[in-house]
Amino acid sequence: MRLVFAGTPEVAVPALDTLIASERHEVAAVVTRPDARAGRGRRLVPSPVAQRAEEAGIEVLKPARPRDEDFLARLREIGPDCCPVVAYGALLPRVALDVPPKGWVNLHFSLLPAWRGAAPVQHALLAGDEVSGATTFLIEEGLDSGPVYGVVTEQVRPRDTSGDLLTRLAFAGAGLLAATMDGIEDGTLQAVPQPEEGVSLAPKISVEDARIDWTAPALRVDRVVRACSPAPGAWTLFRGERLKVRSLAPLGADSRQGEALAPGELRSGKNAVHVGTGSHPVELEWVQPQGKKPMRAADWARGTRLEPGDRFGE
C-alpha cells in the first residue's frame, strides 16, 4: 500500500523504520508536528520522526493544524491508501480522516479499552498493572475509541520506568503495526469494536501530578517515581527548592533502616540515603538538584550536608 506515516517523538521512529524497510508498502510521506525550540540556544529543531524521514529522503509535512487547506490539498495529491499513526500529537479532523480510503490506523501503547489518552504507559505503572501492551485501531473522532485490528502484550517488570516500558512497546508495536498494514492490504484483517466495559482514561501527567506525597505508602511513592521517569520527572521540595527524584529502591517493610523516620524525613549513612513514607522507608538512588545533572543520592547528601530532622516536602 501507499502510506503516509504520522508521528512525532522518538518512540514513533521504530515503527517508521519498520514500514520503510517493508517490501510490501511504500512510505510516500511523513506528517509530523512543526519544529520546536529546544536546548540552551532555543533553536528550532525538527522532530525525531522528521529527522529520520529526511535521512531516508522522504517528504515531510509539518502542518500547524491538520485541518490546514494546504496540508489537506497535498495529502490528497499524494493519495495514500492508508495512514499509520504513532504518537502524532494532534487531533485529526474528519476532513483529514476521510482522505485515505483505508483510514488512519493508530498504534496506541495500551491494551484498549484500558488507558485511552495521552499517557497510557505512565498510568499503567501508576495503577500497578502487571501486563501492558500495544493496540492498533482505526481512528474515529472519539478518544482512542475506534475498532481494534490487533494487540501485542508485554510483561511489566518490577523496576520498569515509563521510559523502559515504552521503549520495549515501541519495538514490539512496530511489528504489530506492520502486520496490521499487511492484513489490511490483503483483506485478512477486520477491525473489531472495542468492548464497552473496562474503559479507563490516561490524561497527560502534569508537573504537579509528579510531586511526591511522602505520606503515601512506599508502594505508591515507588510507582510515582517510576511512572514519571524520564518525564516529567518526580520531584519534591528540599529546603525550599525543587529536587527531582530520578530513582529509588523500596526497602522491606520490616527494615530497621527506617525506624522512627517520619514521612519525608531523611537519614544519611555512609553509602545510602533513606526517606520515610506513610508505610516504611525507601532508599534514594539518583536525584537531580535544580540546574544540575543527576547524581547519586549519597553524593548529593554529602554535598548538601544533611542535618538531623531534614525532610522532604518543605
N, C-alpha and C positions, 0 to 999 in steps of 0.2 A: 504493500500500500504506500501511497504518497502521504507522508506525515508532516505536520507542523508541531514541534515539541514546545511546550510551555513550562518554564521553570525558572528559578532564580538562585537559590543558595547552593552551597557545596553539596548538600545532601541529595540534590537532584542530578548531579553530574554522573554518578554511576549508571543511572537509567538512560541518560542521554548517550553515554559511551556505548552501552549495550545495543541501543537502537541504531546508532551509527554503524556498528560492526555487523548488524544483521544483514544477511544476504536476501532477505525477503522484503525488506522495507527501505524506503528512501526518506531520509530526513531532509525535506526541502527547505525548511527554515526553522528558526527558533524564535519564540516570543519570550521576553523577559522584562523585568522591571527596569525603569530608567537607571542610568548610572547614579551612584550615591556617593556622598562625600565620606571619606574615611582617612584615618591616620592623622598625625600631628599637623600636617600641612592642609588637611581638609580638602584634598584633591578629589575630583570626581573619578570614581573607579567603577569599571563595568562589573556586573555580577559574575560570580564563578561560572554560571551557565553561559553567559555571553562570551567570556574569555575562552571557554572550551569550544564553543561553536566557531568563533573566529579562527582559532587554531586549526579547525577542521575545514575551514573555507566555506562555512555555511552562513547564509544570510541571517542577520539578526534584526528583529523588530523590537523596538522599545517604546511602545505607546505609553503616554502619560495615563491614559484611560483606555480600557479595551473597547469602549464604545466610540472612540475617535473615528471619524469617517475615513481619514487617510489610512489608518490601520485596517479597517474593515474592507476597504477597497483593495488593498494589497493582499489581504488574506484571500479574498475571492479570486484575485488574479492567480495566486499560487495554486489554488484549487486542491486543498488537502482532502484525502478520503477520510482521515481521522486525525484527531489532535490529542495525543497523550500529554498528561499534565502531572507534574511533581512539584509541589510547593511553589506555585507561581506567585501567590501573594496578592492577587486582586480578584474581585468578583467578576465573573463573566456574564455579560448581559445576554438576554435571549437572542438579540440580533447577531451576536457572535456565535452563540451555541448552535444556531441554525445553519452556519456556513458548511461545515463538513458533513456529508451525508451519513457517516457512521458515528458522528458526535464527538464529544470531548470525553476522554476516559482518564479518570484521576487515579493516581496511586496514593493512597492515604495510609498513614502509619498507625493503624489500629485495626482491631477486628470489629468492623462495623456490625451492628449499630452502636457499639461502645465507643466512647470518646470521639464524638463528632466535634470538630472545631480546629482551632489553630495550634493547640499544644497537646496532642494526644499522648505522646510518649511521656511528657512531664507528668500529666495527670495519671497515667498508668502507674508510674513509680510512686506518686503521692498516695495512691489508693492501695499500694502493696500488691498489685496484680502479679501473679506468678507466671502467666503466659501473656505475651503480647503478639503482634503480628502486623501484617500489611494487607490491604484490600484494594482491588481495582474495581471501580464502579463507573457507571455512566453518569456524567454530571447533569443534574437538573438545577432549577433555580433555587431549591431548598438547600439547607446547610448539610452537605455530605449525606444526603438522603436518597440518592439515586440507586437504581438496581445494581446488584453486585455481579461481577464477572468471575472473580476468583480471589482466593486468600492464601497466605502463607503464614505459618506460625513461628514464633521464636520464644524460647525459654528466657525468662528474666533471671539473670544471675544475681546472687545476694549482694554483690558490691557494684552492680551496674549504676553508672550515672546516665542521665538522659543522653549525653553525648555518646557513651559506649553503645547503648541500645539502639540509638538512631543510626549509628554507623553500620551496625550489622543489618538493620532493617533496610537501609538504603541499598545494600548489595543484594540481599535476598529479594527485595521488592523490584529491583531492576530486572531480574529474571522473570518474575511474575508479570511485570508489565509487558515484556517482550512476548511471553507466551500468550498473554491476552490479545496483543495485536495479531499474532498468528491465528488464534482462534476466531477472532472477528473477521479476518480476511477470508478464511476458508469456510466460515459458516458453521463451525462445530461448537461455538461457544455462544450461549444465550444468557443475557443478564436476568438475574432473579431478584424480585423485590426484597428489600430488607424486612426482617420481622419488626412488628410494631413494639414488641417487648424488648427490654434490655438497652434502651436508648440512654446514653449518658453524654454530657457535654464537656468539652475541654477548651474553655476560653484561654486566651493568651495569659501567661503568667506575668503579673506586673512586678515592679521592683518592690512594692510594699508587700505583695504576696510572698516574696522571697525573704522577708525579715524573719529571723528565727525567734520563736517563742520558747524560751528556756524553761517555762513552767510546764510545757508539754512533755509527755513521756519521751524517753530516749529513742524509742522506735520512730516516733513522729519526727523528732529532730533529725534523725538519720535520713529519713525519706525526703525531707525538705532539702537537705544539703545535696543529696544525690540527684533529685529531680531538677534542681536549679543549676546544676553543673553541666556544661560550662556557662550557660546563660539563663537568666540574668545574673546568676551568682547569689547564693545565700549570704546573708550579712547580719551583723549585729552592731550595736554601739559599744565602744570601749573608750572610756574617758572622754566621752562627748563626740568621738569621731567614728565614722563607719569603718568596720573591719569585715572583709569578706572571708567566709569560712569555705575554703576550697574542698577540703575533705576531712572526715573524721572517722573514727573506728568505735563502734559500740563496745562497751565492756560488759562483762557478765553481770546479771542482776545481783549476784552475791559478792561482787568485787568489793574488797576492803579499800580500794584506792579512793573511793569517793565518799567515805564515811564523813558525815557532818557537812557535806557540800550542799549548800542551798542552790536552788535553780539559778544558773548563770554564774555561780561562784567558781573562781579559778584556783587551781592548785598546781604548782610547777615543781617537777622533780628534775633530776639531772638530765634525763633524756625524754621526758614526757610531760604533757600538759593535760590535765583533766578538768572537765567542766561539769557542774551539777545540772541536772534536769529535773523534771517533775517526777521521775521514777528513780533511775540510777545513772551514774555518771557516764560520760563519753570521753574519748581521748581525741584531742585535736591533732591532726596530721599536717595539714597545709593551710596557711592563712595568707591574706594579702591586705596589708595596710593601704590606705588611700595614697595614690600617687606612686606606689612601689610595686615591684614584681612579687609574685608568690614566693613564700619562703616556708621552711619547716617551722612548725609551731614552737618547737623547743628553742630554735634560734631567735624567733620573734620574742619569746618570753624572756630570754636572757637580755636581749637588746632593750626591751621596754621596761625591764626591772620590775617585775610583778611584786606587789606588796600584799601582805595579809589582808583579806577582805575585798580585794579587787574582784569585780564581777562584770560579766557582760550585760548589756541592756541598759547601761547607764551612761 
